[in-house]
Amino acid sequence: MPDTIFTPWTLGRVELANRVVMAPMTRNRADVAGVLPDSAVDYYRQRAGAGLIVSEATQPSAAGQGYPGTPGLHTDEQQAQWARVADAVHEAGGRLFVQLMHTGRIGHPSLLPEGCEVLAPSAVRADLEVTTADGETVPCPEPRAMTTDEIATIVADYAAAAARAVAAGADGIEIHAANGYLPHQFLSPGTNERTDEYGGTPEGRARFLVEVARACADAIGADRVGLRISPGGQFNDMRDRDNEDTYLTLVDELAADGFAYLHTLRGRTSTLHEELRRRWPSTYVVNTGYMGSSELDEVAPIVEDGVADLVSVGRLFISNPDLVERWRLGLERSAWDEDTFYTGGDAGYTDYPSASAR
């Protein structure tokens, strides 16, 4: 097997030891104040053998939370815990970008500060169930369409959270604009019915994400900002069809700004990623989520053949904290336990051993 995937790569202002990215994975271990548990320090340290860790999704404001147990990055207490995580990753030789996610219409008012509403580009309800703060499963509520003043506030929230991430020692941030969350909701005509400057055309639908990205770049530098997109994605009841021009417009808008990377969830049959790759001038990352196997023989050719510069892998990192080393040495991989993905506590979190500890 060619070893390009194990070679270093320069990402913005940091050097990565290899081309493997630990994909962002929600683990629902934070407390009600959005603070990560102490065991998160060990969890991320154990996985620092990845060239880059992209953290679990983290709300940039209290009003951006859509699930119980997700961490935030908008209070001093949250930032202090992220600083411990960043220090641990760096001490182990790794690099860390914190993923920022505002869930938009995916959520419930019980998770939000008193008086806050579930907001979205338009009043289009997601046809799915969500979890309340009490753990009850209920139909997703209809969101209220955001005003332009509210849009400006959320853009500023992203920038403030990005500044906190870098102040905590993270190497950068990733804007989660995929999987049916707020920026994705703006990008898709199925969830964005606006007729103002934030909708109606490819430029309008891309405007919110462009503003968020540039605000974060102004706060911490564009070379510390990555973006994650999922063109054609249907997760969270998205109707993301026939809007490839929106993604091409987005990339053309941001291509000259010097962002760290574009992280794309690639479909099996879509050729859009090839055009995005051609137009995007900096690091291009492909996620294996739609591609079946995430084992080395599946992901290594993505880098070897130049489909992407880096490849991101998710669940195998849960059960194999030393995944890159196992791949490099041809060692057996451990199976994950889906029953502990989101249950809280250290079981299925920090108790998967490395191969050397067996």
Backbone torsions as a table, in degrees:
resi	resn	phi	psi	omega
1	MET	NA	124.7	176.9
2	PRO	-56.6	149.9	-171.4
3	ASP	-106.7	19.3	179.5
4	THR	-55.3	-36.5	-177.8
5	ILE	-62.2	-20.2	-179.1
6	PHE	-97.8	6.1	-178.6
7	THR	-91.1	156.9	-178.7
8	PRO	-67.9	163.8	178.6
9	TRP	-149.6	138.9	175.5
10	THR	-90.6	120.9	-179.4
11	LEU	-118.6	106.5	-177.4
12	GLY	59.7	-119.6	-178.4
13	ARG	-101.6	10.1	-178.4
14	VAL	-123.3	154.3	175.8
15	GLU	-99.6	130.8	175.6
16	LEU	-100.4	141.6	-178.0
17	ALA	-73.3	-23.8	-179.9
18	ASN	-156.0	179.6	-173.5
19	ARG	-98.1	13.2	-177.7
20	VAL	-98.9	126.6	178.3
21	VAL	-107.1	130.8	169.3
22	MET	-78.2	114.6	-175.9
23	ALA	-68.5	152.7	176.3
24	PRO	-64.1	133.9	-178.5
25	MET	-140.7	118.2	176.9
26	THR	-64.5	132.9	-179.3
27	ARG	-123.9	-9.0	173.7
28	ASN	54.5	47.0	179.8
29	ARG	-110.0	-4.8	-178.5
30	ALA	-72.7	158.1	178.9
31	ASP	-83.8	-176.9	-175.0
32	VAL	-66.7	-17.3	176.6
33	ALA	-90.6	5.0	179.2
34	GLY	75.8	22.7	-179.3
35	VAL	-100.8	130.3	178.3
36	LEU	-63.7	150.8	176.3
37	PRO	-73.6	162.7	177.1
38	ASP	-59.0	-32.1	-178.6
39	SER	-66.7	-16.9	176.7
40	ALA	-63.6	-29.4	177.7
41	VAL	-61.0	-45.9	177.9
42	ASP	-68.0	-40.7	-178.4
43	TYR	-56.2	-49.6	-178.3
44	TYR	-74.2	-36.9	177.1
45	ARG	-59.2	-42.7	-178.4
46	GLN	-59.9	-26.3	-173.5
47	ARG	-105.9	16.1	-176.7
48	ALA	-71.4	-4.4	174.4
49	GLY	-71.8	-14.1	171.3
50	ALA	-64.0	147.3	175.5
51	GLY	-59.0	-40.4	176.6
52	LEU	-142.4	135.2	168.3
53	ILE	-99.6	126.0	166.2
54	VAL	-102.4	121.7	-171.3
55	SER	-68.9	170.5	170.4
56	GLU	-58.7	156.3	-178.0
57	ALA	-62.5	135.7	-170.5
58	THR	-132.8	125.5	-175.9
59	GLN	-75.3	135.8	179.7
60	PRO	-79.1	-9.8	178.1
61	SER	-155.6	161.0	178.8
62	ALA	-62.0	-29.5	-179.0
63	ALA	-79.3	-3.2	-178.7
64	GLY	-99.5	5.5	-176.0
65	GLN	-82.2	135.3	179.6
66	GLY	-122.7	-7.7	-177.6
67	TYR	-138.8	146.4	171.9
68	PRO	-65.4	144.8	171.5
69	GLY	83.7	7.3	177.0
70	THR	-91.4	146.2	-177.8
71	PRO	-81.3	162.1	174.9
72	GLY	-119.1	174.1	174.9
73	LEU	-146.3	58.4	-178.2
74	HIS	-139.2	6.8	174.8
75	THR	-131.0	160.7	179.5
76	ASP	-63.6	-37.8	-179.0
77	GLU	-65.2	-43.0	177.1
78	GLN	-62.2	-45.1	-178.5
79	GLN	-62.2	-39.4	-180.0
80	ALA	-62.0	-38.0	179.0
81	GLN	-72.4	-37.2	175.1
82	TRP	-63.5	-32.7	177.0
83	ALA	-63.4	-39.1	176.8
84	ARG	-64.5	-39.7	177.8
85	VAL	-63.8	-48.3	-178.5
86	ALA	-61.1	-42.4	178.4
87	ASP	-60.2	-43.0	-178.6
88	ALA	-64.9	-42.5	179.1
89	VAL	-63.3	-43.8	-179.5
90	HIS	-67.2	-39.6	178.4
91	GLU	-61.6	-29.4	178.8
92	ALA	-90.1	4.6	175.8
93	GLY	89.9	12.0	-176.9
94	GLY	-101.7	179.8	177.9
95	ARG	-129.3	147.5	-172.8
96	LEU	-135.8	125.6	165.7
97	PHE	-112.2	134.4	177.5
98	VAL	-92.4	126.1	178.6
99	GLN	-83.5	127.9	178.0
100	LEU	-102.4	128.4	-175.6
101	MET	-137.9	118.0	166.5
102	HIS	-100.4	125.1	-171.2
103	THR	-83.5	-12.1	178.3
104	GLY	60.2	-122.8	-174.3
105	ARG	-74.7	-10.8	-178.9
106	ILE	-89.9	98.5	-178.2
107	GLY	165.5	-166.8	-178.0
108	HIS	-148.2	143.4	-178.2
109	PRO	-57.4	-26.5	-178.4
110	SER	-64.8	-19.8	179.4
111	LEU	-87.2	-8.7	-172.8
112	LEU	-103.0	159.8	175.0
113	PRO	-57.4	152.8	-178.2
114	GLU	-55.3	131.7	178.9
115	GLY	91.8	-10.5	179.4
116	CYS	-83.9	147.6	177.6
117	GLU	-112.4	159.6	171.1
118	VAL	-75.0	121.8	-174.6
119	LEU	-114.5	154.6	178.9
120	ALA	-157.2	172.2	176.0
121	PRO	-57.9	-40.5	-179.0
122	SER	-140.8	165.4	-178.0
123	ALA	-82.9	65.1	179.9
124	VAL	-115.1	111.2	-176.9
125	ARG	-76.2	139.5	173.9
126	ALA	-79.4	132.1	-178.8
127	ASP	-85.7	74.2	178.8
128	LEU	-160.4	175.7	179.0
129	GLU	-105.0	150.1	179.0
130	VAL	-128.9	167.9	-178.3
131	THR	-105.1	133.3	178.3
132	THR	-83.2	175.2	177.9
133	ALA	-62.8	-25.1	179.2
134	ASP	-89.8	2.6	178.9
135	GLY	87.2	5.8	178.8
136	GLU	-79.6	144.4	176.4
137	THR	-98.6	123.3	-175.1
138	VAL	-138.4	162.5	174.9
139	PRO	-62.1	145.0	177.9
140	CYS	-62.3	133.6	-179.8
141	PRO	-75.2	160.0	173.3
142	GLU	-75.0	127.4	-180.0
143	PRO	-79.0	164.4	171.1
144	ARG	-97.3	138.2	177.4
145	ALA	-64.8	133.7	-177.0
146	MET	-73.2	145.4	170.2
147	THR	-81.2	165.2	178.0
148	THR	-65.7	-31.4	176.1
149	ASP	-66.2	-39.6	177.8
150	GLU	-66.6	-37.2	175.7
151	ILE	-59.8	-45.9	179.9
152	ALA	-61.2	-37.9	179.0
153	THR	-64.4	-43.2	-179.0
154	ILE	-67.8	-38.2	175.0
155	VAL	-57.6	-44.8	178.6
156	ALA	-65.1	-34.9	177.8
157	ASP	-62.1	-42.5	177.4
158	TYR	-59.3	-46.4	-178.1
159	ALA	-63.4	-39.9	178.8
160	ALA	-65.1	-40.5	178.6
161	ALA	-67.2	-37.8	176.6
162	ALA	-60.8	-43.2	178.4
163	ALA	-63.0	-39.7	177.4
164	ARG	-64.1	-39.3	-179.3
165	ALA	-60.6	-46.4	-179.6
166	VAL	-69.9	-37.8	175.9
167	ALA	-61.5	-30.3	178.1
168	ALA	-78.5	-8.3	177.9
169	GLY	105.4	-0.8	177.0
170	ALA	-64.9	153.3	-179.8
171	ASP	-79.1	-15.5	179.2
172	GLY	170.9	-169.4	179.8
173	ILE	-134.8	154.9	172.1
174	GLU	-116.7	129.0	175.7
175	ILE	-86.6	118.6	-178.6
176	HIS	-82.4	100.1	179.5
177	ALA	-114.5	32.7	-176.1
178	ALA	-126.9	178.9	166.0
179	ASN	58.4	25.6	171.7
180	GLY	86.0	13.5	179.0
181	TYR	-93.2	-177.4	-161.9
182	LEU	-51.9	-52.8	-179.9
183	PRO	-61.4	-36.2	176.4
184	HIS	-63.9	-36.8	178.6
185	GLN	-62.4	-34.3	175.0
186	PHE	-71.0	-34.7	-175.3
187	LEU	-72.6	-24.5	-172.3
188	SER	-99.4	129.1	177.0
189	PRO	-66.1	-17.8	176.8
190	GLY	-71.8	-22.7	-179.9
191	THR	-118.9	-7.6	179.1
192	ASN	-117.5	100.5	179.9
193	GLU	-105.4	16.7	-175.5
194	ARG	-67.6	151.3	176.4
195	THR	-117.0	5.9	177.1
196	ASP	-91.5	-159.6	-175.9
197	GLU	-69.9	-7.4	179.6
198	TYR	-103.6	17.8	178.9
199	GLY	-162.2	-177.7	172.2
200	GLY	89.6	-31.6	-179.2
201	THR	-137.7	165.3	174.6
202	PRO	-55.7	-41.4	179.0
203	GLU	-64.5	-39.7	179.5
204	GLY	-67.6	-44.8	-179.5
205	ARG	-66.0	-30.5	179.9
206	ALA	-81.7	-15.3	-169.6
207	ARG	-58.8	-43.7	-177.4
208	PHE	-59.6	-48.6	-178.6
209	LEU	-66.5	-37.6	176.2
210	VAL	-59.8	-43.7	-179.6
211	GLU	-67.0	-41.0	177.8
212	VAL	-62.1	-47.4	-177.9
213	ALA	-61.3	-44.7	-178.3
214	ARG	-71.1	-33.0	176.6
215	ALA	-66.1	-41.7	176.8
216	CYS	-65.4	-39.6	177.8
217	ALA	-62.6	-40.4	177.3
218	ASP	-62.3	-32.1	-176.2
219	ALA	-79.8	-37.4	-171.3
220	ILE	-132.5	-4.2	-175.8
221	GLY	99.9	132.4	-176.9
222	ALA	-61.5	-30.5	-178.0
223	ASP	-75.3	3.4	171.9
224	ARG	-110.1	10.3	-175.0
225	VAL	-120.5	124.8	172.3
226	GLY	-114.6	161.2	179.0
227	LEU	-128.0	139.9	176.5
228	ARG	-117.7	128.2	-179.5
229	ILE	-130.4	160.7	177.1
230	SER	-139.6	71.9	-179.9
231	PRO	-56.0	133.3	-179.4
232	GLY	80.2	0.2	-177.0
233	GLY	-67.4	141.3	-179.0
234	GLN	-111.7	-2.7	-177.6
235	PHE	-60.7	145.3	-177.9
236	ASN	63.0	38.4	174.6
237	ASP	57.4	43.2	175.4
238	MET	-83.8	151.9	177.7
239	ARG	-119.6	58.4	-168.8
240	ASP	-90.4	72.0	-178.7
241	ARG	-126.5	150.2	174.3
242	ASP	57.9	35.5	176.2
243	ASN	-131.7	33.0	177.6
244	GLU	-60.3	-30.9	179.3
245	ASP	-63.0	-28.9	177.8
246	THR	-65.9	-42.9	179.9
247	TYR	-68.7	-37.9	177.0
248	LEU	-66.0	-39.5	176.4
249	THR	-63.5	-43.3	178.4
250	LEU	-56.8	-50.3	-178.3
251	VAL	-63.7	-42.3	179.3
252	ASP	-63.5	-36.2	178.7
253	GLU	-63.9	-38.7	-170.4
254	LEU	-101.9	-7.4	-170.9
255	ALA	-59.6	-33.8	-174.7
256	ALA	-90.5	2.3	-172.0
257	ASP	-89.5	-7.3	175.5
258	GLY	81.3	30.1	179.1
259	PHE	-69.0	156.2	-173.5
260	ALA	-66.1	-46.6	-176.4
261	TYR	-164.3	163.8	168.7
262	LEU	-118.2	126.4	-173.7
263	HIS	-114.8	112.6	-171.2
264	THR	-116.0	132.1	170.9
265	LEU	-87.0	112.5	-169.2
266	ARG	-96.8	133.1	172.8
267	GLY	-80.1	163.6	-177.6
268	ARG	-68.4	-37.0	-171.1
269	THR	-109.4	-12.0	-176.6
270	SER	-70.4	137.8	173.3
271	THR	-102.7	2.1	179.8
272	LEU	-57.8	-37.2	-177.3
273	HIS	-60.2	-29.8	179.2
274	GLU	-66.5	-39.9	178.4
275	GLU	-72.1	-38.2	176.5
276	LEU	-62.0	-42.7	177.2
277	ARG	-58.5	-43.2	-178.0
278	ARG	-65.9	-37.3	-175.0
279	ARG	-86.4	-20.9	-175.2
280	TRP	-87.0	122.1	-170.4
281	PRO	-86.3	-18.1	-178.5
282	SER	-105.4	-158.6	-174.2
283	THR	-59.3	133.1	178.4
284	TYR	-116.0	126.8	-175.9
285	VAL	-117.6	134.0	174.8
286	VAL	-112.5	134.1	174.6
287	ASN	-97.3	144.0	-173.4
288	THR	-89.4	9.9	-169.6
289	GLY	-56.5	-33.9	-178.9
290	TYR	-97.3	7.1	-165.6
291	MET	-107.7	9.3	179.2
292	GLY	84.4	-119.6	-176.9
293	SER	-62.8	143.2	173.2
294	SER	-113.8	21.7	179.4
295	GLU	-79.6	168.1	-171.3
296	LEU	-57.2	-41.4	-177.2
297	ASP	-66.9	-16.5	177.0
298	GLU	-91.8	-39.4	-172.2
299	VAL	-91.1	-31.1	-177.1
300	ALA	-59.1	-40.8	179.6
301	PRO	-63.4	-24.5	178.3
302	ILE	-58.9	-41.1	177.8
303	VAL	-81.5	-45.0	-176.8
304	GLU	-59.0	-38.7	-176.8
305	ASP	-89.8	1.4	177.1
306	GLY	78.5	13.2	175.0
307	VAL	-61.2	-37.0	177.5
308	ALA	-149.7	162.7	176.3
309	ASP	-82.5	-35.3	179.9
310	LEU	-132.1	155.9	177.3
311	VAL	-128.3	134.4	-178.3
312	SER	-106.5	139.9	-175.3
313	VAL	-130.8	138.7	-176.4
314	GLY	-103.4	-89.5	-163.8
315	ARG	-59.9	-29.2	178.3
316	LEU	-61.7	-26.3	177.1
317	PHE	-73.7	-21.7	177.4
318	ILE	-64.4	-48.7	-174.3
319	SER	-95.9	-6.0	179.8
320	ASN	-132.4	81.4	-177.1
321	PRO	-58.9	-26.9	178.2
322	ASP	-104.5	40.9	-172.0
323	LEU	-54.8	-46.3	-176.0
324	VAL	-61.6	-41.8	179.5
325	GLU	-66.7	-38.3	177.0
326	ARG	-62.1	-43.9	176.6
327	TRP	-61.6	-44.9	-176.2
328	ARG	-61.2	-38.6	-176.4
329	LEU	-95.6	-1.0	-179.7
330	GLY	70.0	33.4	-178.0
331	LEU	-90.0	157.0	179.9
332	GLU	-64.0	143.6	175.6
333	ARG	-96.1	147.7	177.9
334	SER	-87.1	147.3	177.6
335	ALA	-81.7	146.8	177.3
336	TRP	-89.6	161.3	177.7
337	ASP	-113.3	103.5	-176.6
338	GLU	-62.9	-23.9	-178.8
339	ASP	-66.1	-16.5	-178.9
340	THR	-112.2	11.4	-179.5
341	PHE	-59.9	-42.3	-169.8
342	TYR	-127.0	20.5	-170.0
343	THR	-88.2	-11.7	-175.2
344	GLY	83.5	163.5	-179.0
345	GLY	81.3	177.2	-174.1
346	ASP	-86.0	-18.4	178.8
347	ALA	-63.2	126.9	-177.5
348	GLY	73.4	14.9	-176.2
349	TYR	-124.9	-65.9	-179.6
350	THR	-111.8	3.0	-174.0
351	ASP	-99.0	6.5	172.1
352	TYR	-78.7	122.1	-175.9
353	PRO	-79.5	154.5	169.2
354	SER	-74.4	163.4	-179.4
355	ALA	-61.4	-35.7	-179.0
356	SER	-69.4	-20.1	-179.0
357	ALA	-89.3	-5.6	-177.2
358	ARG	-74.1	NA	NA
